[in-house]
Amino acid sequence: MRPLVKICGLRTDADLQSVADAGAHYGGLVFFPKSPRAVDLDTAAALRAPDALKLVALVVDADDALLDAIIARIGVQMLQLHGHETPERVAAVRQRYGLPIMKAISVATRDDLPAIATYEAVADQILLDAKAPKGAILPGGNGVAFDWTLLQGRVWSKPWMLAGGLTPENVAEGMRLTGAAQVDVSSGVESAPGVKDPALIRAFAAAAGL
Ligand SMILES: O=C(O)c1ccccc1NCC(=O)[C@H](O)[C@H](O)COP(=O)(O)O
């Protein structure tokens, strides 16, 4: 089956077009002001996504006011919750907006894996990302990978996406080792923090099997 690719941290119409041209399925918009990839509501609302691209709004412990504004102003097809949202909060957000929810789970060691089943019970998708390095400002988008062998042999009850430190060079190996059918990347397709590189996006999508 054709893999699904998500390119996260898009800020311009040109970014969106490059991602769609590369055949990626999802484009992520980061609503986290401290990120070099952050978009504000006005910028995001003015973006024009190609029809084929599904927009994912990425938020970190967002309150209802921010989520209400995103839903009201931007045509997003999925919400990515990338903070410390509890299972109850995930369920409440899903119920309130009626959109698919992807819950990010940070992984460093085997001890982080039980959270997967907990969130599979309430979310539509799981995104497995590397735990942020100590002192990092961002909870994701740090270009750090985790030990992919931790996921080997796992039986999944929901669709899931592999993320964290993926690049055009290592994405095929990550998919092979984990069996991931969906992959997500941000810094691995940038020429500078927050600046997406169309050639790297194409290379990543091709290496992922698109
Ligand atoms: O990308 C960010 O700046 C970001 C900020 C705050 C929370 C999450 C963020 N990114 C989450 C993503 O979905 C990234 O694509 C994922 O963490 C992988 O990033 P990278 O390791 O840079 O490929």
The ligand as a Gaussian input file, in Angstrom:
#p B3LYP/6-31G(d) Opt

LIG

0 1
 O        7.898000      21.331000      14.652000
 C        7.765000      22.096000      15.605000
 O        8.302000      23.208000      15.634000
 C        6.920000      21.683000      16.763000
 C        6.712000      22.586000      17.790000
 C        5.958000      22.223000      18.888000
 C        5.411000      20.965000      18.970000
 C        5.609000      20.049000      17.947000
 C        6.359000      20.398000      16.838000
 N        6.572000      19.489000      15.824000
 C        5.874000      18.246000      15.814000
 C        5.921000      17.441000      14.582000
 O        4.915000      16.863000      14.162000
 C        7.231000      17.189000      13.930000
 O        7.050000      16.927000      12.582000
 C        7.848000      15.976000      14.616000
 O        8.119000      16.331000      15.930000
 C        9.139000      15.552000      13.928000
 O       10.020000      16.624000      13.881000
 P       11.496000      16.406000      13.313000
 O       12.222000      15.531000      14.256000
 O       12.057000      17.780000      13.230000
 O       11.335000      15.784000      11.970000

